[in-house]
Amino acid sequence: MCIRDSSSPANTDLTLATEITAFHAITQGDNTRATVAIYGQLIDNHSRATLCSKRFIASIPARDKRIESVVKAFGSAGQKLAEEVIEWSETCDARPD
């Protein structure tokens, strides 16, 4: 049985696949940084070929060592990555035929 809906890859030309490759906070002295890294691929759904790929890293300083500040830094890093991935996906040179 094959189930398809509006979000099925069969109904789209491209898939954005991402993998989180780093997610950590590091404290050195009084400074704490939240770092998130992902690897992204833009894939042609018909040929399954990778059209574009890129590694993205965001490292944001926390205001202080409190957990609330570190969580906010992770949120800011995630937002920065989202903006970078959107811009990258829109400028990817390879497009399916």
Protein Blocks (a to p, Z undefined) as FASTA:
>chain_A
ZZddfklmklpfbdcddddfbdcdddehjbccdddddddddddfklopafbdcddddddd
dfblcfklmmmmmmmmmmmmmmmmmmmmmmombdcZZ
